[in-house]
Amino acid sequence: MNVSVKWLVSQALQDPRAMILTSMPALAWQDTPEEMESPSRALVSWLAGVTRIDSTPAGILAVQIPFLRQVQTMGLPVIKVGQEVPVQKTIEVGDEDKDVLVGIYNTHTGETYSRTDGTDRLEGQRGGVVKVAQAVQEVLEKEYSFRVTRSDTIHDTRYATSYLESEKTAKEMVANHTKMITMLDIHRDAGRSHQDSLVTVKGQQVAPILFIIGSDARRPFPNWKQNYAFACRLAAKMDELYPGLCLGVRVKEGRYNQQLHPGAILVEVGTDNNSLEEAVASGKMLAEALAKLLEEEIEVKKASQPIEEKQENNLEQKEFEDEGKDQMVENV
């Protein structure tokens, strides 16, 4: 066993992501962007599992660890995932004065900003990303009068199952708010210096924003391009209002619960080396750009309503006016 561990560790230095996914294929099902981008975090998590220090999630480790002794190749395995019907909905036009149009939550609730909190994660607590989410909500509601539903439920008490937990929150939002246009899962990135975690926007240094969109590379997600298109429109609006703030839209292999809604986006606001102040400033700019985009989306959808529906609305208005005239005659 010691020989196997030493060999795998040496291979990890060359290709940590391939090693992890080869030795523990079930991880390929996980929609967790940070682990796969951070070799050190991924390696620590894997070694903890091999030495049985951490048995989370116990079921996956129990099944996958025996396979470590048989590793012969560094190629990624083909994972066959059972077919499932993705939950999709059509974005409807709502009455923006009455309907919730934006959903916000944090899958990795404990993610925070080290220049403020002295650590990159507050285990089992609500980190800086939750405060960024709150800032986005406040701008949308107070400055633009958009109704927002936001959850600060802690989803990452067991980090490996964070997306399974946040999926429950996302499903509830989608089910309870049928006119919702977008749903934001707010995170922060990692692995960059403070200097590389800053952009200058209108003379102010703030945290950059990156949009992550999942695809159907691992699991069924036939309509992921709808999410991608919406994210691109939001990125373009940010470029228009705050040039330099948005780093663009990146497509990745996971789904990140975005199959639940065509306007769902994973938003990375800054990195672990930003301050909370820098991240909140960016969050407010994001909210303003989103509000402007929502106003445009609403107008476009109203303009594209079926002719029959418009005629029906006109008929109802005429009937209402006729009733008013009849009432005036009766009063006379």
C-alpha atoms as one frame of an Amber mdcrd trajectory, in Angstrom:
protein
   0.000   0.000   0.000   2.840   2.398   0.839   4.391   1.774  -2.584   1.073
   2.489  -4.301   0.618   5.723  -2.382   4.158   6.917  -3.208   3.664   6.126
  -6.884   0.321   7.926  -7.050   1.722  10.965  -5.222   4.575  11.190  -7.736
   2.067  10.989 -10.589  -0.059  13.683  -8.950   2.744  16.171  -9.367   2.521
  15.636 -13.127  -1.269  15.532 -13.590  -3.240  15.796 -10.334  -6.649  16.091
 -11.952  -6.214  12.981 -14.108  -4.853  10.994 -11.163  -7.764  11.891  -8.936
 -10.429  11.198 -11.513  -8.758   7.926 -12.502  -8.373   6.602  -8.964 -11.749
   7.900  -7.797 -14.057   8.047 -10.828 -17.061   9.091  -8.777 -15.460  12.498
  -8.346 -16.058  13.070 -12.043 -19.740  13.295 -11.174 -19.158  16.106  -8.710
 -19.861  19.647  -9.856 -17.157  21.286  -7.738 -15.012  23.714  -9.740 -12.498
  24.744  -7.077 -11.177  21.265  -6.212 -10.323  20.354  -9.775  -8.544  23.664
 -10.358  -6.474  23.547  -7.167  -3.952  20.680  -7.203  -2.976  21.241  -3.574
  -6.564  21.136  -2.298  -7.375  18.158  -4.502  -4.270  16.232  -3.394  -4.872
  16.902   0.304  -8.470  15.747  -0.004  -7.421  12.602  -1.846  -4.632  11.698
   0.590  -6.984  12.207   3.516  -9.291   9.661   1.962  -6.518   7.148   1.253
  -5.259   7.288   4.844  -8.848   7.109   6.161  -8.477  10.354   8.075 -11.587
  11.696   6.412 -14.382   9.355   5.336 -16.577  11.981   3.699 -18.543  10.927
   1.736 -18.067   7.461   3.228 -19.964   5.588   0.568 -17.870   6.926  -2.325
 -14.572   6.233  -0.595 -15.579   2.712   0.378 -16.333   1.883  -3.248 -13.476
   3.739  -4.919 -10.429   3.096  -2.712  -9.965  -0.591  -3.710  -9.514   0.549
  -7.290  -6.350   2.442  -6.337  -4.299  -0.762  -6.312  -5.230  -1.497  -9.908
  -4.411   1.852 -11.503  -2.522   1.207 -14.747  -3.187   4.347 -16.794  -3.475
   8.040 -16.306  -6.251   8.329 -18.879  -9.630   9.527 -17.702 -12.256   6.777
 -17.387 -15.504   6.818 -19.276 -18.245   7.300 -16.726 -21.653   6.008 -17.676
 -24.273   8.025 -15.856 -27.872   6.882 -15.753 -30.129   8.860 -18.039 -32.332
  11.394 -16.347 -34.792  13.992 -17.497 -33.315  17.468 -16.896 -35.628  19.896
 -15.155 -36.257  22.715 -17.602 -38.664  25.613 -17.595 -39.562  28.330 -19.994
 -38.922  31.854 -18.770 -42.257  33.621 -18.532 -42.976  37.310 -18.417 -44.195
  38.359 -15.012 -45.446  41.511 -13.392 -42.142  42.891 -12.124 -43.970  44.665
  -9.291 -45.368  41.407  -7.929 -43.224  38.497  -9.106 -39.828  37.340  -7.885
 -37.532  37.617 -10.891 -34.127  36.858  -9.329 -32.986  33.986  -7.148 -29.661
  34.097  -5.264 -27.869  31.483  -3.145 -24.362  30.221  -2.336 -23.380  26.591
  -2.845 -20.056  27.108  -1.040 -21.450  29.254   1.731 -18.221  29.285   3.722
 -16.093  30.810   0.954 -14.681  34.122   2.101 -11.967  36.726   1.474  -8.666
  36.278   3.284  -7.637  39.940   3.291 -10.665  40.630   5.471 -11.206  37.401
   7.402  -7.626  36.061   7.544  -8.719  32.772   5.962 -10.221  31.633   2.673
 -13.027  29.615   4.243 -15.216  29.844   7.327 -16.045  26.215   7.981 -19.716
  25.676   8.754 -20.380  29.436   8.669 -21.502  32.133   6.264 -18.480  33.668
   4.565 -17.901  36.799   2.528 -19.686  35.424  -0.544 -22.933  35.547   1.427
 -22.370  39.253   2.104 -21.725  39.802  -1.592 -24.996  38.017  -2.361 -26.755
  40.264   0.129 -25.283  43.363  -1.532 -26.551  42.205  -4.932 -30.023  41.675
  -3.470 -30.114  45.097  -1.824 -29.237  46.959  -5.027 -31.832  45.052  -7.051
 -34.561  45.630  -4.491 -33.839  49.111  -3.162 -32.560  50.839  -6.286 -34.502
  49.006  -9.001 -37.532  47.570  -7.162 -36.962  44.037  -8.447 -38.189  41.322
  -6.116 -35.482  38.860  -5.104 -35.527  35.565  -3.244 -32.236  34.799  -1.506
 -31.190  31.832   0.600 -28.265  31.918   3.037 -28.661  28.234   3.901 -25.282
  26.645   4.656 -24.715  24.025   1.965 -21.054  23.113   2.456 -20.907  21.624
   5.949 -19.784  18.521   4.027 -17.891  20.093   1.166 -18.036  17.116  -1.190
 -21.834  17.164  -1.178 -22.274  20.939  -1.447 -23.993  20.835  -4.831 -26.326
  18.076  -3.732 -27.413  20.280  -0.829 -27.713  23.486  -2.837 -29.731  21.607
  -5.451 -32.527  21.367  -2.884 -32.488  25.138  -2.454 -32.380  25.769  -6.202
 -35.271  23.384  -6.876 -37.348  25.109  -4.218 -36.685  28.519  -5.771 -37.649
  27.295  -9.235 -40.815  25.617  -7.961 -41.981  28.559  -5.855 -41.168  31.368
  -8.290 -42.336  30.421 -11.754 -41.679  33.861 -13.279 -38.032  33.943 -12.177
 -35.735  35.091 -14.989 -32.337  34.306 -13.477 -30.822  32.389 -10.579 -27.313
  33.272  -9.344 -25.028  30.950  -7.380 -22.368  33.311  -6.006 -18.830  32.027
  -5.313 -15.298  33.363  -5.338 -12.315  32.017  -7.268  -8.964  30.934  -5.787
  -5.292  30.548  -6.590  -4.330  34.069  -7.653  -2.302  36.774  -5.933  -3.940
  39.934  -4.671  -2.535  41.938  -7.552  -3.931  39.427 -10.033  -7.263  39.560
  -8.196  -7.897  43.211  -8.997  -9.263  45.105 -11.981  -9.558  48.855 -12.342
 -13.084  49.983 -13.165 -13.757  53.684 -13.562 -10.720  54.493 -11.449 -11.615
  52.072  -8.635  -9.810  48.803  -7.900 -12.339  46.031  -7.402 -12.620  42.256
  -7.653 -13.090  40.820 -11.162 -16.186  38.791 -11.996 -16.222  35.567 -13.991
 -19.294  33.628 -15.128 -19.183  29.825 -15.159 -21.633  27.858 -17.288 -21.915
  24.084 -17.190 -22.309  21.803 -20.186 -23.381  18.286 -21.091 -19.824  16.903
 -21.077 -20.464  14.665 -18.053 -24.213  14.418 -17.596 -27.336  15.165 -19.644
 -27.898  18.908 -20.031 -29.408  19.408 -23.501 -30.293  23.086 -23.091 -27.116
  24.413 -21.511 -26.626  26.863 -24.369 -29.651  28.794 -23.103 -27.751  29.451
 -19.867 -24.656  30.314 -21.857 -26.556  32.807 -24.016 -28.031  34.545 -20.970
 -24.613  34.745 -19.288 -23.148  36.259 -22.463 -25.867  38.907 -22.535 -25.160
  39.787 -18.912 -21.398  39.913 -19.582 -22.020  42.256 -22.521 -24.158  44.533
 -20.346 -21.395  44.634 -17.736 -18.850  45.532 -20.416 -21.142  48.347 -21.501
 -21.608  49.806 -18.011 -18.346  48.809 -16.295 -15.621  48.003 -18.854 -12.974
  45.667 -17.430 -15.088  44.266 -14.595 -16.175  41.028 -16.254 -13.575  38.454
 -17.310 -16.097  36.744 -19.564 -18.024  33.472 -19.632 -16.220  30.166 -19.145
 -17.816  26.827 -20.064 -16.931  23.845 -17.867 -17.832  20.177 -17.702 -20.046
  20.172 -14.597 -23.671  21.272 -14.503 -23.653  23.218 -11.211 -27.441  22.773
 -10.872 -27.938  24.982 -13.928 -30.080  22.314 -15.587 -32.832  23.445 -13.226
 -33.338  26.852 -14.864 -32.317  28.382 -18.228 -31.170  31.593 -16.543 -28.997
  29.950 -13.886 -25.395  31.195 -13.670 -22.453  30.442 -11.388 -20.822  33.783
 -10.546 -17.266  34.021  -9.205 -16.742  37.395  -7.531 -13.021  37.910  -6.972
 -10.685  35.371  -5.387  -9.697  34.297  -1.905  -7.013  37.025  -1.994  -9.474
  39.899  -2.354 -10.938  41.909   0.493 -14.647  41.841   1.242 -14.847  45.531
   0.363 -13.430  44.877  -3.120 -15.865  42.015  -3.675 -18.935  43.892  -2.432
 -18.120  46.824  -4.726 -18.083  44.423  -7.680 -21.290  42.776  -6.498 -23.085
  46.126  -6.591 -21.888  46.746 -10.143 -23.073  43.268 -11.105 -26.494  44.038
  -9.641 -26.807  47.253 -11.638 -25.880  45.517 -14.894 -28.326  42.693 -14.115
 -31.111  45.179 -13.382 -30.561  46.933 -16.715 -30.559  43.588 -18.527 -33.746
  42.488 -16.776 -35.499  45.658 -17.845 -34.512  44.938 -21.432 -35.492  41.255
 -21.190 -38.920  42.169 -19.860 -39.564  44.659 -22.640 -38.457  42.199 -25.319
 -40.666  39.423 -23.949 -43.658  41.717 -23.636 -43.182  42.845 -27.214 -43.080
  39.217 -28.388 -46.319  38.169 -26.693 -48.653  36.273 -29.071 -51.031  38.479
 -31.045 -53.970  36.521 -29.647 -52.920  37.343 -26.108 -52.637  41.040 -26.948
 -56.064  40.955 -28.604 -57.506  39.258 -25.534 -56.008  41.906 -23.282 -57.427
  44.643 -25.525 -60.848  42.987 -25.432 -60.784  42.807 -21.654 -59.806  46.472
 -21.486 -62.675  47.427 -23.845 -65.185  45.425 -21.787 -63.957  47.159 -18.665
 -64.356  50.584 -20.295 -67.853  49.699 -21.585 -68.895  48.609 -18.104 -67.669
  51.932 -16.790 -69.733  53.822 -19.363 -72.852  51.799 -18.539 -72.374  52.514
 -14.870 -72.115  56.248 -15.588 -75.399  56.127 -17.572 -77.161  54.329 -14.714
 -75.930  56.927 -12.236 -77.279  59.693 -14.449
